[in-house]
Amino acid sequence: MKKVPYPTNKREWSPSLVPGPVVLISTYDSNRVPNIAPKSWLQMVSFDPPILMFSGTRENTTERNILRTRCFGVNFVNTALASGVFESIQWFGRERIQKVGLTLTAASEIEAPLVSESRANLECRLHSTCEVGSGFVIFGEICAASIWDEILAAEDEKRYELLDQVFFLEDGVFARMGKVLKARK
């Protein structure tokens, strides 16, 4: 086999070279109206303090809400939620939440809702923002995390299967984590 040139534009990638975990970012607006937005450009950037980042655009409702309220929830999407989440981009606000069939619950440390159907959630306080090209990057310090107890009770290899995390590959294509491999020590 030989390597051949490949586009640099992610929209043209098939297969995608940079899959991203699919999450729902949850916020309240200034009137405490809940909002959820599917995102897949999410990454940890610091262990101490624990900080993650995701990107979108400054004009999006989610990003505007975070700038106002200074916090957000990260709700991990599993295969049972995936189809509804991908369809959800056609709706907004409460309608999106209702059409996907999500239940929101209060967070323990922040003023943002969490998605009950997610098997794991993170609560974040806004750390900083940065504009990069056409993107708007939000950095959030993780101040609380929760996960289904059934996942933690399982053997190491089974935990990822139970978490059932979904990854965005390209428009209309997603995957769940496959076989878990362990590195030799």
C-alpha positions in Angstrom: 0.0 0.0 0.0 1.1 3.6 -0.5 -0.1 6.8 1.0 -1.9 9.2 -1.4 -2.8 12.9 -0.9 -6.0 13.5 1.1 -8.1 16.7 1.5 -7.3 19.0 4.4 -11.0 20.1 4.7 -12.7 17.9 7.3 -16.0 18.2 5.5 -14.4 16.2 2.6 -13.1 13.4 4.8 -14.5 9.9 4.3 -13.2 8.2 6.4 -12.8 10.9 9.0 -9.4 11.1 10.5 -10.5 13.0 13.6 -13.6 11.4 15.2 -15.2 13.3 18.1 -17.2 12.2 21.1 -20.8 13.3 20.7 -22.2 15.3 23.6 -25.1 17.5 24.3 -24.0 20.8 25.8 -26.8 22.0 28.2 -27.4 25.6 29.3 -30.0 28.0 30.5 -30.6 31.4 29.0 -31.0 34.5 31.1 -34.7 33.6 31.7 -33.8 30.0 32.8 -35.1 28.5 29.5 -33.1 25.3 28.9 -31.2 24.7 25.8 -29.2 21.7 24.5 -26.9 21.5 21.5 -25.1 18.6 20.0 -21.4 19.0 19.7 -18.5 16.7 18.7 -15.4 18.9 18.8 -14.6 18.2 22.5 -11.3 17.5 24.1 -9.5 17.6 27.5 -6.8 20.3 27.7 -5.6 20.1 31.3 -5.5 17.6 34.2 -4.9 20.2 37.0 -7.2 21.9 37.1 -9.4 19.6 35.0 -10.3 21.7 31.9 -12.0 20.6 28.7 -12.8 22.5 25.5 -15.3 22.4 22.8 -15.8 24.6 19.8 -18.7 26.1 17.9 -19.5 29.7 16.8 -19.9 32.8 19.0 -23.4 33.4 17.4 -24.9 30.1 18.6 -27.4 30.1 21.4 -25.4 27.7 23.5 -22.2 29.8 23.3 -24.2 33.0 24.1 -25.8 31.3 27.1 -22.5 30.2 28.4 -21.0 33.7 28.1 -24.0 35.0 30.1 -24.3 32.3 32.8 -20.6 31.2 32.9 -21.4 27.5 33.1 -22.6 24.5 31.1 -23.3 20.8 31.3 -21.7 18.1 29.2 -24.0 15.1 28.6 -22.5 12.1 26.8 -24.5 10.6 24.0 -25.0 6.8 23.8 -26.4 4.7 20.9 -30.0 4.9 22.3 -29.9 8.7 22.1 -27.8 9.0 18.9 -30.4 9.1 16.2 -32.6 11.6 18.0 -29.6 13.8 18.8 -28.5 13.8 15.1 -32.1 14.7 14.0 -32.4 17.4 16.7 -30.5 20.0 14.7 -33.8 20.8 13.0 -35.4 22.1 16.2 -34.5 24.7 18.8 -34.9 25.3 22.5 -37.6 23.4 24.4 -38.9 21.9 21.2 -35.6 20.2 20.6 -35.6 18.8 24.1 -39.2 17.5 23.7 -38.8 16.1 20.2 -35.7 14.1 21.2 -37.6 12.9 24.4 -35.0 14.1 26.9 -35.6 14.6 30.6 -33.6 17.5 32.3 -32.5 17.5 35.9 -30.7 20.0 38.1 -27.0 19.9 38.3 -25.3 19.7 41.7 -22.7 22.5 41.3 -23.8 24.8 38.5 -26.8 26.6 37.2 -27.4 24.5 34.0 -29.6 21.4 33.4 -28.3 17.9 32.8 -29.7 15.2 30.6 -31.0 12.3 32.7 -30.8 9.8 29.9 -27.0 10.4 29.5 -25.0 7.7 31.2 -22.3 10.3 32.2 -22.4 14.0 32.8 -19.9 16.7 33.5 -20.6 20.1 35.1 -18.3 22.9 34.0 -17.7 26.5 34.9 -16.5 28.8 32.2 -12.7 29.2 32.3 -12.0 31.2 29.2 -12.8 31.5 25.5 -10.7 31.9 22.3 -11.5 32.6 18.7 -9.6 30.4 16.3 -10.3 30.8 12.6 -14.0 30.6 12.1 -14.4 28.7 15.4 -15.1 29.9 18.9 -13.5 27.7 21.6 -15.0 27.5 25.1 -12.8 26.2 27.9 -14.7 24.8 31.0 -13.3 23.7 34.3 -14.9 20.5 35.4 -16.4 21.0 38.9 -18.5 17.9 39.1 -18.9 14.6 37.3 -21.5 11.8 37.5 -21.8 8.3 35.9 -24.1 5.4 36.2 -23.2 3.2 39.2 -23.6 0.1 37.0 -20.8 1.2 34.8 -18.4 1.6 37.7 -19.4 -1.7 39.2 -18.4 -3.5 36.0 -15.0 -5.0 35.0 -12.6 -2.5 33.4 -13.2 -3.8 29.8 -17.0 -3.9 30.2 -17.1 -0.2 31.5 -16.6 1.2 28.0 -19.2 -1.1 26.6 -21.7 0.0 29.2 -20.9 3.7 28.7 -21.8 3.1 25.0 -20.3 6.4 23.9 -21.0 7.6 20.4 -18.4 9.3 18.1 -19.1 11.6 15.2 -17.3 10.5 12.0 -18.8 12.6 9.2 -22.2 14.0 8.3 -24.8 11.2 8.9 -22.2 8.7 10.1 -21.4 7.9 13.7 -19.9 5.0 15.6 -19.6 3.6 19.1 -16.4 2.6 20.7 -15.3 -0.9 19.6 -13.0 -3.4 21.2 -11.0 -2.1 24.2 -7.3 -2.7 24.0 -4.9 -2.5 26.9 -1.3 -1.3 26.4 1.5 -3.5 27.8 3.1 -2.1 30.9 
